[in-house]
């Protein structure tokens, strides 16, 4: 209905909005109390449209998902079509067309015979698919409560939203917060898994790690790189409010810079990533040093403290 109203207000959209094509509408704007972080997603927001702000920490690969199957019966020489929808479909419970009734989830079982027990062959090339991807949206570290881990929520992307964001991007996701049934041995304990079925995703901090350098900055960097004690200078510049810990600061600087990847003659691949384990007594500035690294690397994620 919203698309039809847009069509009436702007007739030029007629050549893009054909009546036989299903339209995909993205929602954007101010959401008021429904604009939350992953920590604020409670049961009060179930089955409602919300706007969630966070940072992407993990993305899955894009896979095709079946939405309409086509099967051929060699005996009757006829085709059978069937639509597929599950609980993660955004249009579940919505009357898409007037008089068509609400759309409900369909079964996931693929029929191998028709009503007359005739065999059916699956025609993969005639079926309709949609792109499907999942990602993990985590609470921004600066908005997490002190001493607690950032919360996260699973997000489902479909159609043209896939591959729109990547890990490290700070995004605003608009979608329906929905619970998924969880059963074991046909029994449930009443606790459900929740996901955010995304309708629109906009990037708000893609260039968060970008650094603007002037000509003077480049000159100073090149001059500093010629000094033999460059590692000592950088370690003294890291968290100067904490005295000592020279070796730990040097190790953290080297971790930020990373190592060199190597491929040995026997085919062994050595990664250039450096892992550090800090072990020490309480109140010896372990967390403070890591927070200093968090300020230097904008895409870093703090995972210290209680969960």
N, C-alpha and C positions, 0 to 999 in steps of 0.2 A: 504494500500500500504506500509506503514511503517513496519507493522508486516511481510509482505511478504519479504521485503528487509532484515529484521533481520533473517528470516528463511533461506534465501539464504546464508547469511554470517556465520550462525551457524546451521549446519544441525541437531545438537542435539536437537534443539528446536522443531523439527518435531513431537516428541511424545507428546509435550504439546500443540502445535498449530494445532489442527485439522481443516480441511477445513469447516466442518459443524457447527462449534461453533463460535459464534460472539465474537470477541476479545475486551477486554477493555484495553486501553492504557493510562497510566498516564504520564503527561508531567512535566518535572522539568528542572531547569537550570537558567541561567541569562536572565532576561527580559528587562533590560535597562530602558527606559522611561516608560515601561508598568509595572514596579514594583512600586506600590503606596500603600498608606494607605486608609482606608475608606473615609477620607476627600478628597483625591485626585481623587475619582471616579466621573468624570464629563461625560457629554454627548459625549465627544470626544472618550471615551472608549467603547461606546455601541457596542455590537456585535463583540467585539475583545477579544483576550485572554490576561488576565492580571494576575498579581501576587499581592495579597493583604496581608499585614502583620497586625496582630492585636491580640487581646486577646478574647477568647470565654467567653461570659457572660451568654448565655442561650442556652440550647439544648432541643429539643423536643424529645418525645418518638419515637422509630422506628416503622414504620407502613408499611404493604405491599401495593404496588401500582400495579394495574393491567396493564400488557403490552400486553397480548394476551388472549382473551376470547375463550372458547369452548362451543357451545350450541348444544343441541341434539333435533332433531325433531322426536317425536314418530310416526308421520304419515308416513313420508318418510324414517324413520330409518337411517338418515344421520346426520353427524356432520357439523357444520358451525364454522369456525375460523375467528377471526377478531383481527387485531392489534390496539392498542390504544397508541396515542402519543398526548402530549399537548405542550404548548409553553415553558414549563420548561424542555423538553427533550433536551439533549445535542446535539443530531444528527439532529436537525431540520435544514433544508436547506442544508444538506450535501448529496452528492451522495455516499452512502456507498459501493455499488457494481456498477461496470461499466455497463451502459445501464439500470440500475434500476430506474434512475431518482432521483430527490431530495426528501428527506423525508419531508413531510408536516404534520402539526397537523391534527389529526382525530377528529371526533365528539365524545362527551362524553356520548351520549345517548345510552342506552343498548336496542337493538332490542328485542321485544317479539314475533315477527312474521317474517316469511321469505317473499320473493317476492310473493309467492302464498297464503299468509294469513294463512299459517300453523303455529301453536304455536311452540315456541322454549323454551326448558328448559335449564337453566343455569347449567353447570357442573363445580362447584367450584373446585373440586379436579383435573381436567384436565387443568385448566387455569394456565398461567405463571404470576408470580409476581416478583417484585423487591423491595428491602428494600429502604425505603424513610425516610429521616430525615431532619429537618431544624435547623439551629442554627443562633445566632446573633454574628457577629464578630465586636468588638468595637476597636476603635483606642487606642493604648497604651497610658496610662496617661502621660508618660514622653515625648511623641511626640505630644501631643495636644497643641494647642495654649494657651498662658497664659490668664486666665480669661474666657475660653470657655469650654463647655462640650465636651468630646470626641464624635466623630461621629461614627455611626455604619452602618452595611449593613447586610441584610439577605442573608444567604448562604444555598444552597440546596445540600445535600449529598445523593448519591445513591449507590447501590450495596455494595461493600466491604468497602466503605469509612464511612459507618454509624458506630457510636460508636467508631470511631477512636480517637476522641478528647473529652474532657470534659470541663465544665466551669472552667475557671482559667488557661487553657493552652494557651501559646503564640504560634501561628501557622502561617504558610505561606500557603495560599490557592491559588491555580492556577485554573482558570476557565474562563468562558465566562460571561461578564457583559451584562445582557439583560434586556430590559424593558418589562413589562407585561401590557396588555391592561386593562383598567379600565372603566367599563360602568355602568351607572345608567339610567334605563328607555330607554335603547338602545341609549343613548347619552353619549358623552365623552367631557371633557373640554380641552383635549390636554395634560394633565399632567398624567404621567405614573408612576407606581411603578416599582422600579428596584430591581433585585436580582442578586446574583453571583451564577451561576451554576457550582459547583465545579467539577474539573477533578482530582485534586490531593491535598492532605493536608499533610503537614509535620510539626511535632512539633519542635519548636526551643527553648522552655523554659519550659519543663515539670517539671524540678526540680528547678524551680525558687524559690520555698518556702523551699527548703532543707537547713538545717543548719548542718555544720560540727563542731562537738564538739570533743575536745581533753580530755585526762584524767584530766588535770588541770581544764578545764572548768567544768566538771562534779563535781569535788571536790568543786570548789568555789560555784556552784549552790546549792549543798546539804548543804554546810556550811551557805550560805545565807538564805536558807529556814528555818533554825532553829531559826532565829531572830524574835522577836515579832514585831518589827517595819519594817517588810519587805515591807508593803504597802507604808509607808512613804519614804523608800529608793527608791523604784521604781518610785514613783511620782516625787521625786526630780531629778531622772535621765531622766525623760521624758521632752524633749524640755527645757534643762537647760538655754537656752538663754532668756527665758521668765520668769520673776520674778513673784512669787505669783501664784494665781489660784490653790491652793493646792487641794481643793475639786473637781474641774473640772478635774485635772490631775488624781486624784484617781479614779474618775468615768470612765475616758477613759481607765485606766489600767484594771479596772474590766470588762469593755466591751471587751477588747482584750482577757482576760482570759475566759470570758463566765461564765454562772451560771450552776446550776445543774438541769437536767430534773427530774421532779417528777410526779408520777402517784398517785393521791389521791384515797382514799377508795371508793369514789362515782364514780370513773371512769374518773374524770377530768384529762387531761394531761396538765401539765405546762411546757412550753418550757424553755430551759436554755439561750435563746438569750436575750441580754440586749440592749434596745434601749435608745438613749440619744438625748434630744433636747436642743441645746445650744441657748440661747437667750441673747442678750446683745447689747450695743451701738456699733456703728462702731469703728473700730480701737482698739478693745479690745482683739486681738489675737485669735479670734475664728478660722479663717481659718488657721492660723499658727499652732495651736495645731492639727488640723485635718491633715495638711500636715506632721506633725511629725509622726502621726499614719500611714500615707501612706508610709513613709520610713521604718517603722518597719514591717508592714504587706505587703509583696511583691504582694499578690493577691488582695489587696484592690484597689478599683476604686474610683477616685475622681469625685464627682458629684456636686461640688460647683461652683459658678460663673455664668456667663451668658451662654445661650444655643447657 
